[in-house]
Amino acid sequence: MKKPLPVKSQTQISKTETYLGVMSGTSLDGVDIVAASFNPEFEILARQSFAMPVAIKALILELCAAGDNEIEKLGHLDIALAQLFAHCCNQLIANNSDVFDTLLIRAIGLHGQTIRHRPYNFPSHNFSLQIGDANTVAELTNLTTVADFRRRDMAAGGQGAPLVPAFHQSLFQSEYADRVIVNIGGMSNITLLSRDKQRALIGFDTGPGNVLMDAWINKCQNKTYDKDGHWAQTGTVNNALLSELMALDFFKQHYPKSTGREQFNLDWLDQCINQANSSDTLKDNDIQAISSTFNEAKGSMFLGRGFSFPIALEGALKLKEISYIHAEGYPAAEMKHGPIALIDENMPIVVIATNRGHYEKVVSNIQEIKSREGKIIAIVTEGDEQVKAIADHVIEIPDTEEAFTPLLTTVPLQLLSYHIAVMLNKNVDQPRNLAKSVTVE
């Protein structure tokens, strides 16, 4: 017979008993720990945020979408997250031993990490799944751990989300005024608090918070988030895309309602952008996204033939002028005489490849670049399929006579340089060491 497990010591009860709250939200940027007391009033005693390890974040994102070997991955991540949560709790306690006594910690409230939230799963069953094994957390912290907050509500026919309105009610409800609380995280939710306490509490998800913004800047600039909204401030509202996004049925639903990454994710966003793109209104947005190709570039090359060669020179000049990335313009016909030696997987190459003039020869140049793994950004005539099949990115311009193509190809090159400079946090209005003046002798 196996030796019985030791009985856990009971946590002391005190008038100043403390609770630890553990939260890692949809945005996956970290683990937040708060030590709070509710007796006699709510008081935050200590708090600390811990960065989410990159490897664990990657596993969470992998499990948020359907894939292979899910049960094995879930079992591993369930324990890995629990160990992380326990470590964060123990670290907070160690860092604040002068603030509260460990023996007076009544319990840990552990939400866990949501990996699937399916409140509208008809004809299958609705469910919500959070992981981060509470047993492991209790064992590693020696503290009572309370978890699995959502599923009882779903069993009773609820959404299981959002959770925070109950807390908003306890903290912010007033008998003198109606209040509205907006909580913006990975997903956003709203709480309506009536001054009449007999009226039911209303709280529901309103849609994505920062989850799509984080995903988009990660895709375009390889950054985890847009600090202070700096990148967002450089753009303008695209009404065609906004209309496409707002057409989703979720926004028309009456509360109660909740949502998650299952609905609002990068694949969905890309689909909406592609649909809105059919109206030819997203050219600047496309160029902004392409600018991420230059995120870590040390140099670049601009190629053109015939009328396009002077424009290639101008494009390279503008990139140097405002982004400080070394760039050179060359006649595409001269690429094999030296410049080709510079091409590798880290070298962005901008090629002006309209269907006028020397189109087939330019296509041959692009194929040479592709064989050397260069990153190709091509300026092409609208409807071009041949270059699109080879290039990494294409920017389309309307078809016109060859003599007029410089008027059209100049614009995307100027915009590309602008967005690259903004991405690199350069001052596009005051380039360094640049003095433009008229000198009279």
C-alpha positions as CSV (number, residue, x, y, z in Angstrom):
1,M,0.0,0.0,0.0
2,K,1.3,3.4,-1.0
3,K,2.2,5.9,1.7
4,P,-0.7,8.4,2.1
5,L,-0.2,11.9,0.9
6,P,0.5,14.4,3.6
7,V,-2.4,16.6,4.6
8,K,-1.9,20.2,3.5
9,S,-1.7,22.7,6.4
10,Q,-4.8,25.0,6.5
11,T,-4.2,28.6,5.7
12,Q,-4.8,30.9,8.7
13,I,-7.9,33.1,8.7
14,S,-7.4,36.7,9.7
15,K,-9.2,40.0,9.5
16,T,-6.5,41.1,7.1
17,E,-6.4,38.0,5.0
18,T,-4.9,38.4,1.6
19,Y,-5.7,36.9,-1.8
20,L,-3.5,36.5,-4.8
21,G,-5.0,37.0,-8.2
22,V,-3.3,35.5,-11.3
23,M,-4.2,36.6,-14.8
24,S,-2.7,36.1,-18.3
25,G,-5.0,37.5,-20.9
26,T,-5.7,37.1,-24.6
27,S,-3.0,39.5,-25.5
28,L,-0.4,37.0,-24.1
29,D,2.1,39.8,-23.2
30,G,2.6,38.7,-19.6
31,V,1.4,37.3,-16.3
32,D,-0.1,39.8,-13.8
33,I,-0.1,39.0,-10.1
34,V,-2.0,41.1,-7.5
35,A,-2.1,40.7,-3.8
36,A,-5.3,42.2,-2.4
37,S,-7.3,42.4,0.8
38,F,-11.1,42.8,0.9
39,N,-11.5,43.4,4.6
40,P,-12.7,45.9,5.5
41,E,-12.3,47.4,2.0
42,F,-10.6,46.5,-1.2
43,E,-6.9,47.3,-1.1
44,I,-4.1,46.4,-3.4
45,L,-1.1,45.3,-1.3
46,A,1.3,44.4,-4.0
47,R,1.4,43.8,-7.7
48,Q,3.9,42.7,-10.4
49,S,3.9,41.8,-14.1
50,F,6.1,39.1,-15.5
51,A,6.9,38.7,-19.2
52,M,5.4,35.8,-21.0
53,P,8.2,33.5,-22.1
54,V,8.5,33.4,-25.9
55,A,8.4,29.6,-26.1
56,I,5.2,29.4,-23.9
57,K,3.5,32.1,-25.9
58,A,4.2,30.3,-29.1
59,L,2.7,27.1,-27.7
60,I,-0.4,29.0,-26.6
61,L,-0.9,30.5,-30.0
62,E,-0.4,27.1,-31.6
63,L,-3.2,25.6,-29.4
64,C,-5.5,28.5,-30.0
65,A,-6.0,27.2,-33.5
66,A,-6.8,23.7,-34.7
67,G,-3.8,21.5,-35.3
68,D,-2.1,18.1,-35.0
69,N,-1.3,16.3,-31.7
70,E,-3.4,18.8,-29.7
71,I,-3.9,16.6,-26.6
72,E,-0.2,16.0,-26.1
73,K,0.6,19.7,-26.5
74,L,-2.3,20.7,-24.2
75,G,-1.0,18.3,-21.5
76,H,2.5,19.7,-21.7
77,L,1.4,23.3,-21.7
78,D,-1.1,22.8,-18.9
79,I,1.8,22.0,-16.5
80,A,4.3,24.5,-18.0
81,L,1.8,27.3,-17.5
82,A,1.1,26.1,-13.9
83,Q,4.8,26.1,-13.1
84,L,5.1,29.6,-14.6
85,F,2.1,30.9,-12.6
86,A,3.4,29.3,-9.3
87,H,6.9,30.8,-9.9
88,C,5.3,34.3,-10.4
89,C,3.3,34.0,-7.2
90,N,6.3,32.9,-5.2
91,Q,8.3,35.7,-6.7
92,L,5.7,38.3,-5.7
93,I,5.6,36.9,-2.2
94,A,9.4,37.0,-1.9
95,N,9.6,40.5,-3.2
96,N,7.0,41.8,-0.7
97,S,7.7,40.0,2.5
98,D,7.6,43.3,4.3
99,V,4.1,44.1,3.0
100,F,2.1,41.0,4.0
101,D,2.6,37.7,5.8
102,T,2.6,34.6,3.6
103,L,0.7,32.8,6.4
104,L,-2.2,35.3,5.9
105,I,-2.7,34.5,2.2
106,R,-6.1,32.9,2.2
107,A,-6.1,31.6,-1.4
108,I,-4.9,32.1,-5.0
109,G,-7.5,33.0,-7.6
110,L,-6.3,31.4,-10.9
111,H,-8.1,32.2,-14.1
112,G,-5.7,30.1,-16.3
113,Q,-5.0,30.7,-19.9
114,T,-7.9,30.5,-22.4
115,I,-7.0,28.4,-25.4
116,R,-10.5,27.9,-26.8
117,H,-13.7,29.9,-26.2
118,R,-16.7,28.6,-28.1
119,P,-19.9,30.1,-26.8
120,Y,-21.6,29.7,-30.2
121,N,-20.7,26.1,-31.2
122,F,-24.0,24.8,-32.5
123,P,-24.7,22.0,-33.4
124,S,-21.9,20.9,-31.1
125,H,-21.7,21.8,-27.4
126,N,-20.7,25.2,-26.2
127,F,-17.5,25.2,-24.1
128,S,-14.7,27.4,-22.8
129,L,-11.3,25.9,-21.9
130,Q,-8.6,27.5,-19.6
131,I,-5.4,25.7,-18.8
132,G,-2.7,26.0,-16.1
133,D,-3.1,23.2,-13.7
134,A,-4.4,24.5,-10.3
135,N,-3.1,21.3,-8.5
136,T,0.4,22.1,-9.6
137,V,0.1,25.7,-8.5
138,A,-1.2,24.7,-5.1
139,E,1.6,22.2,-4.7
140,L,4.4,24.6,-5.7
141,T,3.0,27.5,-3.6
142,N,1.6,25.6,-0.7
143,L,-1.5,27.8,-1.0
144,T,-5.2,26.9,-1.7
145,T,-5.8,27.6,-5.4
146,V,-9.3,28.3,-6.8
147,A,-9.7,27.9,-10.5
148,D,-12.1,27.1,-13.4
149,F,-14.3,30.2,-13.1
150,R,-16.1,30.1,-16.5
151,R,-17.6,26.7,-17.0
152,R,-20.3,26.7,-14.3
153,D,-21.8,29.8,-16.0
154,M,-21.7,28.1,-19.3
155,A,-23.4,25.0,-17.8
156,A,-26.1,27.3,-16.6
157,G,-26.6,28.7,-20.2
158,G,-24.3,31.7,-19.9
159,Q,-21.4,32.9,-22.0
160,G,-18.7,32.2,-19.4
161,A,-17.4,35.7,-20.3
162,P,-16.6,38.4,-19.5
163,L,-15.6,37.8,-15.9
164,V,-14.7,41.3,-14.9
165,P,-18.2,42.9,-14.7
166,A,-18.8,41.4,-11.3
167,F,-15.6,43.0,-10.0
168,H,-16.6,46.3,-11.7
169,Q,-19.9,46.1,-9.9
170,S,-18.3,45.6,-6.4
171,L,-15.8,48.4,-6.9
172,F,-17.5,51.1,-9.0
173,Q,-21.3,50.9,-8.7
174,S,-22.8,54.1,-7.2
175,E,-26.2,55.0,-5.9
176,Y,-25.8,58.5,-7.3
177,A,-25.0,57.9,-11.0
178,D,-25.1,55.4,-13.8
179,R,-21.6,54.3,-14.8
180,V,-20.1,52.6,-17.9
181,I,-16.8,50.7,-17.5
182,V,-14.8,49.8,-20.6
183,N,-12.1,47.2,-20.3
184,I,-9.6,46.9,-23.2
185,G,-7.4,43.9,-23.2
186,G,-6.8,41.3,-25.9
187,M,-10.6,41.4,-26.3
188,S,-12.7,44.4,-25.1
189,N,-15.7,44.3,-22.9
190,I,-18.1,46.8,-21.3
191,T,-20.0,46.9,-18.0
192,L,-23.2,48.9,-17.5
193,L,-23.8,49.8,-13.9
194,S,-27.1,51.3,-13.0
195,R,-27.6,53.5,-9.9
196,D,-30.6,51.3,-9.3
197,K,-29.1,48.2,-7.6
198,Q,-32.3,46.3,-8.3
199,R,-31.5,46.3,-12.0
200,A,-29.6,43.4,-13.5
201,L,-25.8,43.8,-14.1
202,I,-25.1,44.0,-17.8
203,G,-21.7,43.1,-19.2
204,F,-20.5,41.7,-22.6
205,D,-17.7,41.6,-25.0
206,T,-17.7,44.3,-27.6
207,G,-15.1,42.8,-29.9
208,P,-11.3,42.8,-30.3
209,G,-9.1,45.1,-28.2
210,N,-5.4,44.9,-28.9
211,V,-5.2,41.4,-30.3
212,L,-5.5,42.4,-33.9
213,M,-3.2,45.4,-33.6
214,D,-0.6,43.2,-32.0
215,A,-0.9,40.5,-34.6
216,W,-0.7,43.1,-37.5
217,I,2.4,44.9,-36.3
218,N,4.0,41.6,-35.5
219,K,3.4,40.5,-39.1
220,C,4.5,43.8,-40.6
221,Q,7.3,44.9,-38.3
222,N,8.2,41.9,-36.2
223,K,7.2,43.8,-33.0
224,T,5.1,42.5,-30.2
225,Y,3.0,45.7,-30.0
226,D,2.7,49.3,-31.2
227,K,4.3,51.3,-28.4
228,D,2.2,54.4,-27.6
229,G,0.4,53.8,-30.9
230,H,3.3,55.4,-32.8
231,W,2.8,53.4,-36.0
232,A,-1.0,53.7,-35.9
233,Q,-0.7,57.5,-35.8
234,T,1.0,57.5,-39.2
235,G,-2.1,56.0,-40.9
236,T,-5.6,57.1,-41.7
237,V,-8.9,55.4,-41.4
238,N,-9.7,53.2,-44.4
239,N,-13.5,53.4,-44.7
240,A,-13.8,50.4,-47.1
241,L,-11.8,48.1,-44.7
242,L,-13.7,49.5,-41.7
243,S,-17.0,48.7,-43.3
244,E,-15.8,45.2,-44.1
245,L,-14.8,44.6,-40.5
246,M,-18.0,46.0,-39.1
247,A,-20.1,43.8,-41.3
248,L,-19.4,40.8,-39.1
249,D,-22.5,39.3,-37.5
250,F,-21.0,39.5,-34.0
251,F,-21.3,43.3,-34.0
252,K,-25.0,43.0,-34.8
253,Q,-25.8,40.5,-32.0
254,H,-27.6,41.5,-28.9
255,Y,-26.0,40.9,-25.5
256,P,-25.1,38.7,-23.7
257,K,-22.2,37.8,-26.0
258,S,-18.5,37.0,-25.9
259,T,-15.7,36.3,-28.3
260,G,-12.0,35.4,-28.6
261,R,-9.2,34.6,-30.9
262,E,-11.4,31.9,-32.5
263,Q,-13.2,34.8,-34.3
264,F,-10.7,37.7,-34.3
265,N,-7.4,36.5,-35.6
266,L,-4.9,37.3,-38.3
267,D,-6.4,35.0,-40.9
268,W,-9.8,36.7,-40.5
269,L,-8.1,40.1,-40.7
270,D,-6.2,39.1,-43.9
271,Q,-9.4,37.9,-45.4
272,C,-11.2,41.2,-44.7
273,I,-8.3,43.2,-46.1
274,N,-8.3,41.1,-49.3
275,Q,-12.0,41.6,-49.7
276,A,-11.8,45.3,-49.2
277,N,-8.7,45.4,-51.5
278,S,-10.9,44.6,-54.4
279,S,-12.1,48.2,-54.3
280,D,-8.6,49.4,-55.0
281,T,-8.6,51.6,-51.9
282,L,-5.8,49.9,-50.0
283,K,-2.8,50.8,-52.0
284,D,-1.2,52.9,-49.2
285,N,-2.0,50.2,-46.7
286,D,-0.4,47.6,-48.9
287,I,2.8,49.7,-49.2
288,Q,2.8,50.2,-45.4
289,A,2.8,46.5,-44.9
290,I,5.5,45.9,-47.5
291,S,7.7,48.4,-45.7
292,S,8.4,45.7,-43.0
293,T,10.7,44.0,-45.6
294,F,13.2,46.7,-44.8
295,N,12.9,46.3,-41.0
296,E,16.4,44.9,-40.6
297,A,17.9,45.8,-44.0
298,K,21.4,47.3,-44.2
299,G,21.2,48.1,-47.8
300,S,18.8,48.0,-50.8
301,M,18.9,48.1,-54.6
302,F,16.5,49.8,-57.1
303,L,16.4,48.6,-60.7
304,G,14.7,49.9,-63.8
305,R,15.1,49.9,-67.6
306,G,14.5,52.7,-70.1
307,F,12.2,55.4,-68.7
308,S,12.2,53.5,-65.4
309,F,15.9,53.8,-64.7
310,P,15.9,57.5,-63.6
311,I,12.9,56.6,-61.4
312,A,14.9,53.8,-59.8
313,L,17.6,56.4,-59.0
314,E,15.1,58.7,-57.5
315,G,13.6,55.9,-55.4
316,A,17.0,55.0,-54.0
317,L,17.8,58.6,-53.3
318,K,14.5,59.1,-51.3
319,L,15.1,56.0,-49.3
320,K,18.6,57.1,-48.3
321,E,17.4,60.6,-47.6
322,I,14.8,59.9,-45.0
323,S,15.4,56.3,-43.7
324,Y,19.3,56.3,-43.7
325,I,19.4,52.9,-45.3
326,H,22.0,52.6,-48.0
327,A,20.3,52.3,-51.4
328,E,21.6,52.4,-54.9
329,G,19.8,52.7,-58.3
330,Y,21.1,50.7,-61.2
331,P,20.0,50.1,-64.8
332,A,18.5,46.6,-64.7
333,A,20.6,45.6,-67.8
334,E,23.8,46.3,-65.7
335,M,22.8,44.1,-62.8
336,K,25.1,41.3,-63.8
337,H,28.1,43.6,-63.9
338,G,28.9,43.8,-60.2
339,P,25.6,44.6,-58.3
340,I,24.5,40.9,-58.6
341,A,27.2,40.0,-56.1
342,L,25.4,42.0,-53.4
343,I,22.2,40.0,-53.6
344,D,21.2,37.6,-50.8
345,E,18.3,36.8,-48.6
346,N,18.8,40.0,-46.6
347,M,18.8,42.4,-49.5
348,P,15.5,44.0,-50.6
349,I,15.4,44.7,-54.3
350,V,12.9,47.1,-55.7
351,V,12.3,46.5,-59.4
352,I,10.2,48.7,-61.7
353,A,8.6,46.1,-64.0
354,T,5.7,47.7,-65.9
355,N,4.5,46.0,-69.0
356,R,5.9,48.7,-71.3
357,G,9.3,48.8,-72.9
358,H,11.7,46.0,-71.9
359,Y,9.2,43.9,-69.9
360,E,10.5,40.4,-70.8
361,K,14.1,41.5,-70.0
362,V,13.1,42.9,-66.6
363,V,11.3,39.6,-65.9
364,S,14.5,37.8,-66.6
365,N,16.3,40.1,-64.2
366,I,13.7,39.3,-61.5
367,Q,14.2,35.6,-62.1
368,E,18.0,36.1,-61.6
369,I,17.3,37.9,-58.3
370,K,14.9,35.2,-57.1
371,S,17.5,32.5,-57.8
372,R,19.8,34.3,-55.3
373,E,17.0,34.6,-52.7
374,G,16.8,38.3,-52.9
375,K,13.6,39.9,-51.5
376,I,11.7,41.3,-54.5
377,I,9.4,44.3,-54.4
378,A,8.0,44.9,-57.9
379,I,6.1,47.8,-59.3
380,V,3.9,46.3,-61.9
381,T,1.1,47.1,-64.2
382,E,-2.4,46.4,-62.9
383,G,-3.4,42.8,-63.7
384,D,0.2,41.5,-64.1
385,E,0.3,37.8,-63.2
386,Q,3.8,36.8,-64.4
387,V,5.8,39.0,-62.0
388,K,3.3,38.5,-59.2
389,A,4.1,34.7,-59.3
390,I,7.8,35.4,-58.8
391,A,8.1,38.5,-56.6
392,D,7.7,38.6,-52.8
393,H,5.5,41.7,-53.0
394,V,3.9,43.7,-55.8
395,I,2.5,47.2,-56.0
396,E,0.2,47.7,-58.9
397,I,-0.2,50.9,-61.0
398,P,-2.7,51.6,-63.7
399,D,-1.8,50.8,-67.3
400,T,-0.6,53.8,-69.4
401,E,1.7,54.8,-72.2
402,E,5.3,54.1,-71.6
403,A,6.3,57.8,-71.6
404,F,3.8,58.4,-68.7
405,T,4.8,55.5,-66.5
406,P,7.4,57.6,-64.5
407,L,4.5,59.8,-63.3
408,L,2.8,56.7,-61.8
409,T,5.8,54.6,-60.6
410,T,7.3,57.6,-58.6
411,V,4.3,57.7,-56.2
412,P,4.6,54.2,-54.7
413,L,8.3,54.6,-54.4
414,Q,7.9,57.8,-52.4
415,L,5.3,56.2,-50.2
416,L,7.5,53.1,-49.7
417,S,10.4,55.3,-48.5
418,Y,8.0,57.3,-46.2
419,H,6.6,54.2,-44.5
420,I,10.0,52.6,-44.1
421,A,11.3,55.8,-42.4
422,V,8.2,56.0,-40.1
423,M,8.6,52.3,-39.2
424,L,12.2,53.0,-38.2
425,N,11.1,56.0,-36.1
426,K,12.9,58.5,-38.3
427,N,11.8,62.1,-38.6
428,V,10.5,62.3,-42.2
429,D,10.0,66.1,-42.0
430,Q,13.5,66.8,-40.9
431,P,16.0,64.4,-42.4
432,R,19.4,64.6,-40.7
433,N,22.3,66.5,-42.4
434,L,19.9,67.7,-45.2
435,A,19.8,71.4,-46.0
436,K,17.7,72.4,-49.0
437,S,18.2,76.1,-49.9
438,V,18.8,78.4,-52.8
439,T,22.2,80.0,-52.8
440,V,22.7,83.2,-54.7
441,E,26.2,84.0,-55.7
